[in-house]
Amino acid sequence: MVYLQESENDLNIDKDPISFSEAMNVDNSNKWLDDIKYELKSMAQNCVWDLVKLPEGCKRVDCK
């Protein structure tokens, strides 16, 4: 059996912000910023993406 316990680091998953600006306007924005930095560092270390110049005539794909 697994028991889940809320902690002081709980970011209240039911009310997650859907944009960076929303995350920076909540009471625990410092925790969101720390998590964003951690995720970006992890992606860079794992070579998840490469930053490239957008070819002329192409449209970028947005994401969240």
LOTORVO-453985 format. One record per residue (C-alpha): x, y, z; residue number from 1. Coordinates in steps of 0.25 Angstrom, whole numbers, always signed. Each point is the difference from the previous one (the first is absolute). Layout:
<atoms>
+-------+-------+-------+-----+
|     X |     Y |     Z |   i |
+-------+-------+-------+-----+
|     X |     Y |     Z | NUM |
...
+-------+-------+-------+-----+
</atoms>
This chain:
<atoms>
+-------+-------+-------+-----+
|     X |     Y |     Z |   i |
+-------+-------+-------+-----+
|    +0 |    +0 |    +0 |   1 |
|    +5 |   +14 |    -3 |   2 |
|    -4 |   +12 |    +8 |   3 |
|    +2 |   +14 |    -6 |   4 |
|    +3 |   +11 |   +10 |   5 |
|    -1 |   +15 |    -3 |   6 |
|   +13 |    +7 |    +3 |   7 |
|    +4 |   +15 |    +1 |   8 |
|    +6 |    -1 |   -14 |   9 |
|   -14 |    -4 |    -6 |  10 |
|    -3 |    +9 |   -11 |  11 |
|   -15 |    -3 |    +0 |  12 |
|    -1 |    -8 |   -13 |  13 |
|   -14 |    +3 |    -2 |  14 |
|    +3 |   +15 |    -2 |  15 |
|   +12 |    -1 |    -8 |  16 |
|    +3 |   +13 |    -8 |  17 |
|    +0 |    -2 |   -15 |  18 |
|   +10 |   +10 |    -4 |  19 |
|   +13 |    +6 |    +5 |  20 |
|    -6 |   +13 |    +3 |  21 |
|   -11 |    -6 |    +8 |  22 |
|   +11 |    -9 |    +8 |  23 |
|    +7 |   +13 |    +3 |  24 |
|   -12 |    +7 |    +6 |  25 |
|    -4 |   -11 |   +10 |  26 |
|    +4 |    +0 |   +15 |  27 |
|   +11 |   -11 |    -2 |  28 |
|    +6 |    +6 |   -13 |  29 |
|   +14 |    -3 |    +6 |  30 |
|    -3 |   -15 |    +0 |  31 |
|    -5 |    +0 |   -14 |  32 |
|   +12 |    +8 |    -5 |  33 |
|    +9 |   -10 |    +7 |  34 |
|    -8 |   -12 |    -7 |  35 |
|    +1 |    +7 |   -13 |  36 |
|   +15 |    +2 |    +1 |  37 |
|    +2 |   -15 |    +5 |  38 |
|    -8 |    -5 |   -12 |  39 |
|    +8 |    +9 |   -10 |  40 |
|   +13 |    -5 |    +6 |  41 |
|    -5 |   -15 |    -1 |  42 |
|    -4 |    +2 |   -15 |  43 |
|   +14 |    +6 |    -3 |  44 |
|    +7 |   -11 |    +7 |  45 |
|    -8 |   -10 |    -8 |  46 |
|    +2 |    +7 |   -13 |  47 |
|   -15 |    +0 |    -2 |  48 |
|    +0 |   +11 |   -10 |  49 |
|    +9 |    +8 |    -9 |  50 |
|    -2 |   +15 |    -2 |  51 |
|    +0 |    +3 |   -15 |  52 |
|    -3 |   +12 |    -9 |  53 |
|   -14 |    -1 |    -5 |  54 |
|    +1 |    -2 |   -16 |  55 |
|    -6 |   +11 |    -8 |  56 |
|   -14 |    -2 |    -4 |  57 |
|    -3 |   -10 |   +12 |  58 |
|    -9 |    +2 |   +12 |  59 |
|    +4 |    -3 |   +14 |  60 |
|    -9 |   -10 |    +8 |  61 |
|    -5 |    +6 |   +13 |  62 |
|    +0 |    -9 |   +13 |  63 |
|    -2 |    +1 |   +15 |  64 |
+-------+-------+-------+-----+
</atoms>
